[in-house]
């Protein structure tokens, strides 16, 4: 699935993905309390909590 470039550099999903350094694996990942990105995917429950907030 293609992801279009955003109209603003600061909120562009393509540029954000490039800056994240993710080359393969899950796109939505946990960030630990030390600000480090984890390798595993977020659970459906975690995504639901984020959306509710």
C-alpha positions as CSV (number, residue, x, y, z in Angstrom):
1,X,0.0,0.0,0.0
2,X,1.4,3.4,-0.9
3,X,1.6,6.3,1.5
4,X,1.4,9.8,0.0
5,X,3.7,12.6,1.0
6,X,2.1,15.2,3.3
7,X,1.6,18.8,2.5
8,X,3.7,19.9,5.5
9,X,7.2,18.6,6.1
10,X,6.6,18.5,9.9
11,X,3.6,16.2,9.6
12,X,4.5,14.2,6.5
13,X,4.0,10.5,7.2
14,X,6.6,9.4,4.6
15,X,9.3,11.7,6.0
16,X,8.5,10.6,9.5
17,X,8.8,7.0,8.6
18,X,12.2,7.7,6.8
19,X,13.4,9.5,9.9
20,X,12.4,6.7,12.3
21,X,14.9,4.3,10.8
22,X,12.4,1.5,10.5
23,X,13.4,-0.6,7.5
24,X,11.3,-3.8,8.1
25,X,9.0,-5.3,10.7
26,X,6.0,-3.6,12.4
27,X,5.3,0.0,11.9
28,X,3.6,0.7,15.2
29,X,6.0,-0.2,18.0
30,X,6.3,0.5,21.7
31,X,8.6,3.2,23.1
32,X,10.0,2.3,26.5
33,X,10.3,4.7,29.4
34,X,13.9,5.6,28.3
35,X,12.6,6.7,24.9
36,X,14.0,3.6,23.1
37,X,11.9,2.1,20.3
38,X,11.2,-1.6,20.8
39,X,11.2,-4.3,18.1
40,X,7.8,-5.8,18.8
41,X,4.5,-4.6,17.5
42,X,1.9,-2.8,19.7
43,X,-1.0,-4.9,20.7
44,X,-4.6,-4.2,19.6
45,X,-5.3,-3.1,23.2
46,X,-2.4,-0.7,23.3
47,X,-3.6,0.9,20.0
48,X,-7.1,1.2,21.4
49,X,-5.9,3.0,24.6
50,X,-3.8,5.4,22.5
51,X,-6.8,6.3,20.3
52,X,-9.0,6.8,23.3
53,X,-6.5,9.2,24.8
